[in-house]
Amino acid sequence: EVQLQASGGGLVQAGGSLRLSCAVSGFTFDDYAIGWFRQAPGKEREGLSCVSGIGDIYYADSVSGRFTISLDDAKNTVYLQMNSLKPEDTAVYYCNLQFLITDLTYWGQGTQVTVSS
């Protein structure tokens, strides 16, 4: 069974950095995309970044140039390095895994990121 565990959130000042991690277990497939979403109070869930099993990378305009996604296949972990954080980045951040053939998706439990001004 696929399980995702997100961690690394916390409280930082504007301009600071955090690195989020998502450990994935029970995953042995190749046709996938894995990445990060966030949801702030009163807003829709927003896709931020993802990487596919063949290395294609996507960034939303809101985080392009500030956030970097990376995937450690050996450790079954995806990271999101977040730099130059802004108060508007405050949200719960979720790791997501999508199988491209079946369209099945899996979600981590979320980790809170709070950026103070």
C-alpha positions as CSV (number, residue, x, y, z in Angstrom):
1,E,0.0,0.0,0.0
2,V,1.3,3.4,-0.9
3,Q,1.8,5.8,2.0
4,L,3.3,9.3,2.0
5,Q,4.6,11.1,5.1
6,A,5.4,14.8,4.8
7,S,7.6,16.6,7.2
8,G,9.8,19.7,7.6
9,G,7.3,22.4,8.0
10,G,7.7,25.1,10.7
11,L,7.7,28.8,11.5
12,V,10.2,31.0,9.7
13,Q,10.6,34.7,9.1
14,A,10.0,36.3,5.7
15,G,13.1,35.8,3.5
16,G,14.0,32.5,5.3
17,S,14.1,29.0,4.0
18,L,12.7,25.6,4.8
19,R,13.1,22.2,3.2
20,L,10.1,19.9,3.1
21,S,10.5,16.1,2.8
22,C,8.0,13.5,1.8
23,A,8.9,9.8,2.4
24,V,7.1,7.4,0.2
25,S,6.6,3.7,1.0
26,G,4.9,0.9,-0.9
27,F,5.8,2.4,-4.3
28,T,7.5,0.4,-7.0
29,F,6.1,1.8,-10.2
30,D,7.7,3.9,-12.9
31,D,4.9,5.9,-14.5
32,Y,4.3,8.5,-11.8
33,A,4.5,12.1,-10.9
34,I,5.2,13.2,-7.4
35,G,5.2,16.7,-6.0
36,W,3.8,19.3,-3.7
37,F,0.5,21.2,-3.2
38,R,-0.5,23.7,-0.6
39,Q,-3.7,25.0,0.8
40,A,-4.1,28.3,2.7
41,P,-7.2,29.2,4.7
42,G,-10.0,30.3,2.5
43,K,-8.2,29.3,-0.7
44,E,-8.2,26.4,-3.1
45,R,-5.5,23.8,-3.0
46,E,-2.7,25.0,-5.2
47,G,-0.2,22.8,-7.2
48,L,3.3,24.0,-6.6
49,S,5.8,21.6,-8.2
50,C,6.2,18.1,-9.4
51,V,8.7,15.8,-10.9
52,S,8.0,12.7,-13.0
53,G,9.7,9.4,-13.0
54,I,11.6,10.4,-16.2
55,G,12.8,13.7,-14.7
56,D,10.3,16.2,-16.1
57,I,9.8,19.1,-13.7
58,Y,7.0,21.6,-13.2
59,Y,6.9,24.7,-11.2
60,A,3.9,27.0,-10.6
61,D,4.5,30.7,-11.4
62,S,4.0,31.6,-7.8
63,V,7.1,29.6,-6.6
64,S,9.2,29.5,-9.7
65,G,12.7,30.8,-9.0
66,R,12.2,30.3,-5.2
67,F,11.4,26.7,-4.7
68,T,13.3,23.7,-5.9
69,I,12.0,20.1,-6.1
70,S,14.3,17.1,-6.0
71,L,13.8,13.3,-5.9
72,D,16.0,10.8,-4.1
73,D,15.0,7.5,-5.6
74,A,17.3,5.5,-3.3
75,K,15.6,6.9,-0.2
76,N,12.1,7.1,-1.7
77,T,11.9,10.7,-0.8
78,V,10.9,13.9,-2.6
79,Y,12.1,17.3,-1.3
80,L,11.0,20.8,-1.7
81,Q,13.6,23.4,-0.9
82,M,11.8,26.7,-0.2
83,N,13.8,29.9,-0.3
84,S,12.9,33.6,0.0
85,L,9.7,32.7,1.8
86,K,6.9,35.2,1.9
87,P,4.0,35.5,4.4
88,E,1.7,34.5,1.5
89,D,3.4,31.2,1.4
90,T,1.8,30.3,4.7
91,A,-0.2,27.2,4.2
92,V,-0.5,23.5,4.8
93,Y,1.8,21.7,2.4
94,Y,0.9,18.3,1.0
95,C,2.9,15.7,-0.8
96,N,1.1,14.1,-3.7
97,L,1.8,11.0,-5.8
98,Q,0.0,10.3,-9.0
99,F,0.1,7.1,-11.1
100,L,-0.1,8.3,-14.7
101,I,-1.7,5.1,-16.2
102,T,-4.4,4.5,-13.5
103,D,-4.9,8.2,-12.5
104,L,-4.8,7.1,-8.9
105,T,-3.6,9.7,-6.5
106,Y,-2.2,9.5,-2.9
107,W,-1.8,12.3,-0.4
108,G,0.4,12.8,2.6
109,Q,-1.0,14.2,5.8
110,G,0.4,17.7,5.3
111,T,2.9,19.8,7.1
112,Q,2.3,23.4,8.3
113,V,4.4,26.2,7.0
114,T,4.1,29.6,8.6
115,V,6.0,32.6,7.4
116,S,6.0,35.7,9.6
117,S,6.4,39.2,8.5
